[in-house]
Structures are given as C-alpha cells and as structure tokens.
Amino acid sequence: MTPHLPALLVLEDGSVFAARSSRPCPVTAAEVVFNTSLTGYQEILTDPSYRGQLVTLTMPHIGNTGVCALDQESERIQAAGLLCRNLSPVASSWRAEQGLDDWLADSGVPCLHGLDTRALVLHLREHGSLRGAVAAGGELDPATLQAAACDLPDMTGRNLAREVTTARPYGWSQGQRWWRPDDPTGPCEASTRHVVAIDGGIKRHILRHLAARGCKLTVVPTATAADEILALAPDGVFLSNGPGDPAAVADMIATVKDLLGKRPIFGICLGHQILALALGARTFRLKFGHRGGDHPVRELDTGRVIISAHNHGFAVDPASLPAAARMTHVSLNDGCCEGLEAPALRAFSVQYHPESSPGPHDSDHLFDRFIALIDARQEAHRAHA
C-alpha cells in the first residue's frame, strides 16, 4: 500500500494548508493558481503557460483516467507541481499508459493531495494569486516554507517565455487525428500556406489546428528577429501562448512591431498580449487570473456568447488600444478584454484558447479567419503578378 506522508503548502502571507503526498519532496516554491476545468489535467500540466506555477485543480477527483503520452501539449510537465483534493489510486482508461502520481514522480514534480482545495481557492480569490512553497516528508517547518515562498521573484516582470521557447527552429506537420493508432498524422489539406509560429510556449494542439488547414509550419524562438522571419517567406505569422509577464518579453514585442502590416498575424493568449503591446497598448496583472474550460466570452460584433478555455494571469487594457485597433471579445465574468483586431494591419488575436484541448470547440472558426487572411493576401499577390 502506498504510504501517505504528511505534506504542507505555505503561502507567502503565512497561510498553512495541510496535505499528503505518496513520496517525499523537497521544498518547491512557485506561484499558486487554480483551474476550474472538469477534465484535461494532463494537458494542463504539460501546457508551457503553467511554467513556474503550482496548479490547484478545483475538480475534487483527479487522476482516474491516468496519462497517455499522445495527450501532452509539450514534451514535458511544465507546471511546478499539482495540488488536488482526491488523487485516484487507479487509472481506468483503456488509453492510460501510467498513473498520474507515478508520471509526476518520474518527472520529479510534487503532487500534494488530501488538501482542502475549496478553502485554498477561496483564499486565492480573496487575496489574489500568491507565491507558495510545498514540501513532504521529514521535518516540515512552516516558517521555512514561507521564507522560500517570499524569496521567489514576483511574476510581474518575469520573462518565462524564454525558458520554454524552442532552442532552434523546427517544422511541424501533424494534424488533428494524432490520437488514432492507424492514422497518426491525420488527413491534412495540401500545404499551400507557410506559417511561421513564434514560440513563447506553444501548445501542440494549436499547431495541429493550423496543419489540418493546409499550413506548412516553421516554429521559431522568441528571439527571432523580423528580418529572419521574413527571410523564411511566410504567408502568415502566428504568435503563441506562453507563461509570465508579456511586457517582459521584449524581443518578441520588438519583432511583432516590425512585422505589423507585412504579413497577416494571429495571436493567442500571450500572443494576444504581445500583439497589443506591439500596437502600443498596455497590459496589467489580474488579481487571480482566468484558468478553466468554462468561461463565457461575448463576441462583440455578433453578440454571440462563446464558452471558452482560459489560462492567463495578465490582460490587455482596452482603454490603451490605439485608434488602429479595437476590442472584439469581452469576458462576461469580469469585463476583461478577450480579443482585439487591427484590420488595416491584418492582425487579430484572442486572449482565450480556441484550440480547446481541454475545453469546448466554440471558437475553431478563428483559425479559419486566419487562413482567410492568408488566402486573401496570396490572391492579391497573384493578381498583381
């Protein structure tokens, strides 16, 4: 029988939450956030946007479907740790290759369970996202853990995108039917469009959506300059999601400034914030962020309400947008800017995640909109040839 060792989570304000762990873990400090999704814990934990964060899942029962390597959004677990209420001791999915706790253990990522997640989430909603530290086994000293939490740099000003970006450019061709053993890449349209994706922490399912729509993809680091990207002769440029403070990703902001108007641009999450900053707008830190798969967003032009997946701790100040840009989507929870466009520059973005893994599929059409901008540019070039 797996032993249950005593464990602690201590926040920077001194709040202490008792928990258990199936193994010892050293002191680990990170920002403590919460996600309200009902499923998709593997996609959440491997999403690079969770770099430097201890993720609290509000769903009380976690781990019952195990993990499968095909479902990862990146090559490794990106979150600093998992905090949950009940951790399933068994995995019952036919696709499961390993149990959740064993998978975390193999990666050296702490997992605390038996934690009062409802009390923790209420505390974070009241006081905002806080730095915290966890440990399990041995001597557990709350003062030591609080000190470790307070020593951690604040998320504001942290360029975490450079920690998760690719070290060198690479291509991508896998489509959306990656999960079928008899069809690993999935049927894609012929690659008639070349898209360069600037990787601030890109999720694989975003790449799959673009590949499935006939895009040849080249993924490049955030430090790639605009002239290097244009030398690749792209038909469009995609700005990816990612972690940390968008205002700190100076190299990507400078690149996007130089690309504006030269190619169609589509941004998601961090990419949305980077586009806004490149246009001259401002971003700010939210009290406790948006993280979950059930957030209502209104599309302003149509009035349509979209149920959307979110993971962001910063947001765009819509009042700071220049005259060339406007807000296109708004959160119905708190009025946050969830989308923008600069039509004359053929650029648009959304704060939420339309690739929907995990999450609903209400916003797949945004990828089609990007393709339409690319096709219109190609048609205009052919007409003037």
LONUTI-691264 format. One record per atom (N, C-alpha, C): x, y, z. Coordinates in steps of 0.1 Angstrom, whole numbers, plus 5000, padded with zeros to 4 digits. Atoms other than C-alpha are relative to their C-alpha. Example, Ala and Ser with C-alpha at 12.3 -4.5 7.8 and 13.67 -1.06 7.14 Angstrom:
# residues 2
500949885000 512349555078 500950125000 499149895000 513749895071 499250115008 
***
This chain:
# residues 385
500849885000 500050005000 500950125000 499249875001 501350354990 499950085013 500049924988 502450545021 499550144998 500549865001 500850885027 500850085010 499249924992 503451125040 499450135003 500549864998 502551455057 500750104991 499549895008 502951755035 499450135003 500549874997 502452125037 500150094988 499949895009 501652415014 500050135009 500049884993 502552755029 500150124990 500049885008 501753085012 500850115005 499149894996 503753405013 499450085012 500749924989 501153555037 500049925013 500050084988 501753275062 498949905001 501150104999 498653075055 500649864997 499550145001 499252695060 498949914997 501050105004 497452415043 500649865001 499550144998 497952055054 499649914988 500350095011 498151785028 500749875002 499350125000 499551445020 500849984986 499350035012 502051304994 500449855001 499750145000 502850954983 501649985000 498550005000 506651044983 500550125006 499349884995 509051284999 500250104989 499649905011 509551614980 500750115007 499349894994 512051894987 499150134999 500749875001 510952254992 499950054986 500249955014 509452374959 499250135001 500849874999 508352744956 499650044986 500649955013 506152884928 498750085003 501249924999 503153104922 498849895001 501150094998 499952924934 498750054993 501149965008 497052944909 498949885000 501050115000 493752744904 499450004986 500750035013 492052594873 498749935003 501350064998 488352514872 499549904990 500450105010 488352264843 499649875007 500550124995 486451944849 500949884995 499250115006 488951734828 501250074994 498849955007 492251764810 501250035008 498949964992 494751764838 501349974994 498750035007 497451614816 500450124991 499849885009 497051894790 500450125008 499749884992 497052154818 501549995005 498750014994 500252024834 501150004990 499049995011 502152004801 499950134992 500249875007 500952344789 501250095005 498949914996 504152574789 499550135007 500549884993 501852864801 500049985015 500050024985 501952704836 501449995005 498650004995 505752734839 500050095012 499849934988 506652844874 498750015009 501349994992 503152774889 499749865006 500650114994 501752534914 498550004997 501350005005 498452434899 499049935009 501150064992 495352374921 498949974991 501250045008 492552184904 498850005009 501249994992 489152264917 499149874999 500750135001 487751934904 500549915011 499650074987 487751714936 500749874997 499550135002 488651384920 500950004987 499049995010 491851374899 500849884997 499150115003 493751104881 499349874995 500750135003 491050844872 500249954986 499850055014 491950834835 501549984997 498650025001 495750814841 500650104990 499449915009 498050974815 500449914987 499650055013 498950904778 500950094993 499049915005 501951044761 499550084988 500549935012 499951134730 499250135004 500949894995 497851384751 500850125005 499249894995 500751604761 500050124991 499949885008 500851964750 501450054997 498649985002 504651974751 500849885004 499250124997 507551744757 500049955014 499850034986 507451754795 498950075008 500849934991 505551854825 500550145003 499549864999 505752234827 499650075014 500349944987 503952314860 501049965011 499150034989 505952334892 499549895009 500650104991 503552104910 498549994998 501450025001 500051974913 499450005015 500750004987 497652044943 498649964997 501350045002 494451854945 499349945013 500750054989 491751714968 500249855001 499950144999 491451344960 500849954988 499250055011 494051164939 499649854998 500550145002 492750844923 501249905000 498950095000 494950544931 500049904988 500050095012 493950364899 499650094988 500349945013 493650464862 499249904992 501050095006 490650314844 499850024985 500249985014 491050444808 500849904992 499350105009 492050194780 501250074994 498849935006 494450464767 501150025011 499049974989 496250504801 501349924998 498750075001 499950424799 500750005014 499449994987 500750524835 499050085009 500849924990 499150664867 500550145001 499649864998 499151034873 501150025010 499049984990 501151014905 501349954996 498850065005 503750784890 500750094989 499549915011 504051014860 500750125006 499449884993 504651314882 501349975007 498850044993 507151124903 501249984991 498950035009 509151014873 500650134995 499549875004 509551384864 500550095011 499649924989 510351494899 499150125003 500949894998 507251714901 499149965012 500850034988 505551734935 498549994998 501550015000 501951624940 499549995014 500650004987 500051714971 498549984999 501450035000 496651564977 499550005014 500649994987 494151555006 500050145005 500049864997 494351935005 498650064999 501349945001 491352145012 500050114989 499949915012 491252294977 498950115000 501149894999 487952484984 500550115008 499549894991 489552675013 501150084993 498949935007 492652744992 499550094989 500549915011 490752874962 499350125005 500749884994 488553094983 501050105005 498949914995 491753234999 500650084988 499449945012 493253304964 499150104994 501049915006 490053464952 499950135008 500149894991 490053694982 501350084999 498849934999 493753784982 500950004988 499350005012 494853714947 501049894999 499050115001 497453464933 501250045009 499049984991 500153424958 501249904998 498950095001 503653274959 499849905012 500150104990 503752954979 501249904999 499050105000 506052664988 499449875006 500550134995 505352294993 501249915003 499050104996 507352005009 499249895006 500650124994 506551655020 501149915006 499050094993 508251415044 501050075009 499049944991 510851485071 499450115008 500449894992 510751795091 499350114992 500849905007 508052035079 499950135008 500049884993 508752385091 499250114993 500849905007 506052645081 500850134997 499349885002 508452935086 501049994989 499050025011 511052785063 499350004986 500750005012 508452725036 499550144997 500449865002 507053085040 501250084995 498949935004 510553215036 500449974986 499750045014 511053015004 499050064991 501049935009 507853154990 500350154998 499849855001 508753514998 501350034993 498749985007 512253464983 499849994985 500350025014 510653374949 499750134994 500349885007 510653654924 498550014996 501449985003 507253804918 499849984985 500350035014 505553704885 500150134991 499949875007 505454074874 501450024996 498649975004 508554144853 500849874996 499350125004 509453774847 499849964986 500050055014 510253664812 500249855000 500050155000 509353294814 499949944986 500150065014 508753264777 501449964995 498750045005 512553244771 500449875007 499750134994 512652944794 499349884993 500750115006 510152744774 500050014984 499949995015 510752874738 501049894995 499250105006 512352634714 501550064998 498749965001 516152644712 500450034985 499749985014 516152634674 498749974992 501250025008 513652644646 499749854996 500350145005 511752324636 498750014992 501250015008 508952214613 499049925007 501150084994 505552064622 499049974989 500950045011 503151874600 498849915006 501050094994 501051664625 498650075000 501449955000 497251714621 499249975012 500850014988 494351684644 499549865004 500450144996 493851304643 501249925005 498850064994 497151234661 499749885009 500350104990 495351014686 499649864994 500450125006 494350744660 501249914997 498950085003 496850454660 500249974985 499850035015 496150384623 500150124992 500049885008 496350744613 500750115009 499349924990 499050924634 500150154997 499849865004 499351244614 498650064997 501349955003 495751274603 500050064986 500149955014 494451394569 500150155001 499949865000 495651744562 499850054985 500049945014 495051974532 501450014995 498749975005 497952024509 500650125005 499349884994 500452264524 500250114990 499949895010 499752574503 500350135007 499849884992 500452824531 501249975010 498950024990 503652874551 499850105011 500249924988 503153004586 501249985009 498950004990 505953094610 499350035013 500549984987 504953054646 501150045010 499049964990 506853244672 499649945013 500350094989 507153014702 500350065013 499949954986 506553174736 499649895010 500450114992 505452834749 498849934994 501250045009 503252694721 499549865004 500750134997 500752414727 499949924987 500050085012 500852124702 498750004993 501350015006 497152134696 499750134991 500149885008 497452494682 500749964986 499350045012 500052354657 499149914991 500850095007 497652074648 498950064993 501149925007 494852314640 500550064987 499449935012 497052504616 500449904990 499550115010 498552194600 498849944993 501250065006 495052054594 499350094990 500649915009 494152364575 501050044989 499149995011 496952324550 501250105002 498949924997 499752514567 501349925002 498650044997 503452434564 500550085012 499749924988 504652534599 501550005002 498649994995 508052664610 499950075013 500149954987 508352724647 501450065004 498849934997 510952974658 500150065014 499949944987 512353114691 499550145001 500549864998 511053434707 501050114996 498949905003 514453604700 500250014985 499849995015 514053564662 499550134995 500349865005 514153904645 499150004988 501049995011 511654024620 500649974986 499350035013 514154014591 500349854998 499850145001 514953654599 498749924997 501350065003 511253564598 499650024986 500449975013 510653744566 500849934990 499150085008 513653564551 499549864997 500650135001 511653244556 498850004990 501149985009 509053384532 498649945005 501350054995 505953314554 498850074993 501249945005 502453374542 499250065012 500649954988 501353444578 500949985012 499250024988 502853474613 499049985012 500850034989 501353314644 500850035013 499449974987 502053444680 499449915010 500550114991 501853164706 499650055014 500249994986 500653134741 501349995007 498850024993 503153124769 499950065014 500149964986 503953204806 500650145003 499349884995 505053504826 499350134996 500549865002 504653884822 500350034985 499849975014 504153974785 500950124998 499249885001 505754314790 501549975001 498650034999 508954144798 500649934988 499550085012 509253954765 500350104989 499749885008 510954254749 500449964985 499650045014 512454064719 498849974991 501250045008 509153924708 499150124996 500749875003 507454264711 500650084989 499349935010 510154424690 499849944986 500150085013 509854154663 498650034995 501449985005 506054194661 499850144995 500149865005 506354574658 500550014986 499449995013 508554524628 499249924989 500850095009 506154264613 498650064997 501349955002 502954464616 499850064986 500349955014 501354524582 500749934989 499250075010 503854304564 499549864997 500650145002 502053964569 498850005009 501150024991 498753854584 500549945013 499650044987 499153804622 498849955008 501050064991 497153584646 500749975013 499450024987 497853574683 499049935010 500850064989 496553354712 500750025013 499549994986 496953424749 501250105002 498949914999 500453564754 500250074987 499949945014 500453624716 499050124999 501049895000 497353844721 500650125008 499449894992 499154044748 501250064993 498849955007 502354074727 499550094988 500649925011 500254204697 499650135006 500549874994 498654464720 501250095003 498849924996 502054574733 500750064988 499449965012 503454594698 499250124994 500849905006 500554814688 500150135009 499949884991 501355054718 499150005012 500950014989 498754934743 500849955013 499550044988 499354834779 499449875005 500650114993 498954514799 500150015015 499949994985 498354464836 499749865006 500250134993 498254174861 498649995006 501350034994 494854024871 500249965014 499950034986 494053964907 500349855002 499850144998 493853584904 499949924986 499950065013 493753524866 498749924996 501150085005 491453324844 500649864996 499450145003 492152944843 498849905001 501150105000 489452694833 499549984986 500650035014 487452544804 498650044999 501549975000 484052704811 499750155001 500149864998 484553084808 499150064989 500849945011 481853284789 500650134995 499549895007 483053534764 499050054989 500949955010 480953764742 500850064988 499549955012 481853834706 499350134997 500749875000 481054204703 499350034987 500649975013 480254214666 498649934998 501250095002 477653934668 499149995012 500850034988 476553924704 500149865004 499950144997 477353554704 500849985012 499350044988 478353404737 500849874998 499150115002 481353164735 500449945013 499450064988 482252914762 501449964996 498750015004 485952914762 501049955011 499050054991 489152774777 501050115003 499149894996 491453014796 501249965008 498850014991 494953034812 500850124998 499149885000 496253384818 499950075013 499949924988 497353594847 500150154997 499949875004 497753914827 499050034990 501149965009 495354114805 500450134993 499849875008 495254394779 499050105005 500949894996 493954734790 499450054987 500749965012 491354804763 500150154998 500049855002 491455184770 501350054995 498749965005 495055184760 500249974985 499950045014 494455044725 500150134991 499949895009 495455284697 498850014991 501149995009 492955414671 499949904989 500050105011 494055154646 499549865005 500450134995 492854874669 498750015008 501250004991 489754774688 499849875006 500350124993 488454524713 498949924992 501050085007 486454234697 499349905009 500650094991 485754004726 500150055015 499949964986 484954064763 499549885009 500450104990 484753834793 498750045007 501249974993 481353814808 500149985015 499750024986 482853724842 500550135006 499449884993 484854044848 500250124990 499949895009 484754254816 501450014994 498650005005 488354164807 500050004984 499850005014 489554224771 500449864996 499750145004 489453874754 500349994985 499750015014 490153974718 500250144995 499849865006 491354264696 500349974985 499650005014 491954344659 500550134996 499549885007 493854594638 499849974985 500450045014 492054544604 501050054989 499249945010 494254774584 501449934999 498750074999 497354574596 499849854998 500350145002 495654234590 500549925012 499650064988 496254144626 498849995010 501050024990 493953994653 500549905010 499650104989 494153794685 498949985010 500950034989 492253634713 500849975013 499350034987 493153604750 499849865004 500350134996 491453274754 500649904990 499450115008 492352934738 499049934991 501050065009 490352844707 500449864996 499650145004 492352524701 499449905009 500950084992 490352384730 500549865004 499550134995 492452104745 500750025013 501450034998 491052084771 499150124998 500949895001 487952294765 499049984989 501050015010 484952344742 500550044986 499549985014 485152394704 499250124994 500849885005 483152724700 500850094991 499249905007 486052914685 500949954989 499250065010 487552684659 500150104987 500149925012 486452944633 501150114999 498949905000 489253184644 501249954992 499050055009 491752954627 499750024985 500549985014 489652974595 500250154996 499849865003 489753354598 501450034996 498649985003 493553344599 500349954986 499850055013 493553124568 499550094989 500649915010 491253364550 500850124998 499249885001 493553654557 501349964991 498950045008 496453454543 499749984985 500450025014 494553344512 499750134993 500249875007 493453704505 501350074996 498749955003 497053814506 500649934988 499450085011 498153534483 499350044987 500749975012 495353614459 500350144994 499649875004 496253984459 501450004993 498750015006 499853894451 499949944986 500250065013 498753674422 499450104990 500649905009 496653954408 500950104995 499049895004 499554194407 501349944994 498850065006 502053934394 500050024985 
***
